[in-house]
C-alpha cells in the first residue's frame, strides 16, 4: 500500500495534461479520446481500454487472462474479433521485456498496434517491468497514466515518453 501511495505522489510530480504534449498523435489521443466526458466503465484501466477501441476503431483485439473484460468488449463492440494477428490492441495485466519481444518478433503487432498494460504502479515489480519495457528501442511511444500504461511501436515517430493524468 505504501509503495502505491509513494508511486502516486511521484507520478503527480511528473505528470501533465494535454498542454505538456508535443506529439500530434499523442495530443489527439489525449484530447479526443482520454479526456472525453463519456465514461464507459468505472475502472479507469477498462475505461481507457474501451475508449481506445472506440477512438481508433480497432477490430482485432486480444485480452489476456480476463474473460470478464473480454465479454464486456464483445458486448460493447460486437464487430471486434479476438486473437487474430496482427493485433490492433493487446490488453494485459502485466508485460515484461521477454514477452513483448516474443510477441513483436512473432509478427503479432503491426506499426500502429497498441499495448495497454494494467496496474503498472501496483507494486515495485510491475513498475520495474514497465520501465524496462519503455526503454526498449522498438517502443517509440509510451504513456504512463498511473492506472495503466500504453505503448506503441510507431516507427515514424521519435521515441517519447509521456506521463499523463487521466
C-alpha positions in Angstrom: 0.0 0.0 0.0 2.8 2.4 0.8 4.5 1.7 -2.5 1.4 2.6 -4.4 0.9 5.8 -2.4 4.6 6.9 -2.9 4.4 6.0 -6.6 1.3 8.1 -7.0 2.9 11.1 -5.4 5.9 10.7 -7.7 3.5 10.3 -10.7 1.7 13.5 -9.8 5.1 15.4 -9.6 6.0 14.3 -13.2 2.6 14.2 -14.8 1.0 16.7 -17.1 -2.2 17.1 -19.1 -2.6 17.8 -22.8 -0.7 21.1 -22.5 2.6 19.2 -21.9 2.2 17.0 -25.0 4.2 18.0 -28.1 3.4 14.9 -30.2 0.3 15.5 -32.6 -0.5 11.7 -32.3 -0.5 11.7 -28.5 -2.1 15.1 -28.2 -5.1 14.0 -30.3 -5.3 10.7 -28.4 -5.3 12.5 -25.0 -7.8 15.3 -26.0 -10.2 13.4 -28.3 -10.1 10.1 -26.5 -8.9 10.1 -22.9 -10.3 13.4 -21.9 -13.8 13.0 -23.4 -16.5 13.2 -20.8 -18.1 9.9 -21.8 -17.3 7.3 -19.1 -17.7 3.7 -20.4 -16.6 1.9 -17.2 -15.9 2.8 -13.5 -12.5 1.1 -13.6 -10.0 3.6 -15.1 -7.9 1.0 -17.0 -11.0 -0.7 -18.5 -12.4 2.8 -19.3 -9.2 3.6 -21.1 -9.4 0.3 -23.0 -13.0 0.9 -24.1 -12.3 4.5 -25.1 -9.2 3.4 -27.0 -11.0 0.7 -29.0 -13.8 3.2 -29.8 -11.4 6.1 -30.8 -9.2 4.1 -33.1 -12.0 1.8 -34.4 -9.9 -1.2 -33.6 -11.2 -4.5 -34.9 -8.5 -7.1 -33.8 -8.1 -7.1 -30.0 -6.5 -9.6 -27.6 -7.3 -9.5 -23.9 -5.1 -11.8 -21.9 -6.4 -13.6 -18.8 -9.6 -11.7 -18.2 -12.7 -13.2 -19.6 -14.9 -10.7 -17.9 -13.3 -7.8 -19.7 -13.3 -9.7 -22.9 -17.0 -10.2 -22.6 -17.5 -6.5 -21.9 -15.6 -5.6 -25.0 -17.6 -8.2 -27.0 -20.9 -6.6 -25.8 -19.8 -3.0 -26.3 -18.1 -3.6 -29.7 -19.8 -6.6 -31.5 -17.6 -6.2 -34.6 -14.3 -6.7 -32.6 -12.6 -10.0 -33.4 -10.4 -11.6 -30.8 -7.0 -13.3 -31.1 -6.4 -12.5 -34.8 -3.0 -11.4 -35.9 -1.6 -8.9 -36.4 -3.3 -7.3 -33.4 -4.6 -3.7 -33.3 -4.7 -3.7 -29.5 -3.4 -6.0 -26.8 -4.6 -5.6 -23.2 -2.6 -7.4 -20.5 -2.3 -7.4 -16.7 1.4 -7.3 -16.9 4.1 -7.4 -19.5 7.8 -7.9 -19.4 10.5 -7.4 -22.0 10.8 -11.1 -22.9 7.1 -11.4 -23.6 7.0 -8.2 -25.6 10.0 -9.2 -27.7 8.4 -12.6 -28.4 5.1 -11.0 -29.5 6.9 -8.4 -31.5 9.3 -10.9 -33.3 6.4 -13.3 -34.0 4.7 -10.5 -36.1 1.7 -10.3 -33.8 1.9 -6.4 -33.7 1.9 -4.0 -36.7 3.2 -0.5 -36.9 0.1 1.1 -35.4 -0.6 -1.6 -32.7 -1.0 -0.5 -29.1 -0.4 -2.5 -26.0 -2.3 -1.4 -22.9 -0.8 -2.7 -19.6 -3.0 -2.6 -16.5 -1.7 -1.8 -13.0 1.8 -0.6 -13.8 2.1 1.2 -10.5 0.6 -1.5 -8.3 3.9 -2.8 -7.0 7.6 -2.5 -7.4 7.9 -5.4 -9.8 5.2 -4.0 -12.2 6.9 -0.6 -12.2 10.3 -2.1 -12.9 8.9 -4.1 -15.8 7.2 -1.0 -17.2 10.5 1.0 -17.0 12.5 -1.8 -18.7 9.8 -2.2 -21.3 9.6 1.5 -22.3 13.4 1.6 -22.6 13.4 -1.0 -25.5 14.3 0.5 -28.8 11.2 -1.0 -30.5 8.9 1.1 -28.3 8.7 4.6 -29.6 5.7 6.0 -27.7 4.8 5.3 -24.1 2.1 6.9 -22.0 2.1 6.4 -18.2 -1.5 7.1 -16.9 -0.7 5.7 -13.4 -3.6 3.1 -13.5 -2.3 1.7 -16.8 0.3 2.3 -19.4 0.1 2.4 -23.2 3.0 1.5 -25.5 3.3 1.8 -29.3 5.8 0.9 -32.0 5.1 3.8 -34.4 8.2 3.6 -36.4 7.6 7.1 -37.9 7.7 8.8 -34.5 10.6 9.9 -32.5 10.9 7.9 -29.2 9.0 9.8 -26.5 7.6 9.0 -23.1 4.5 10.9 -21.6 3.1 10.9 -18.1 -0.5 11.9 -18.4 -3.1 12.5 -15.7 -6.5 11.0 -16.6 
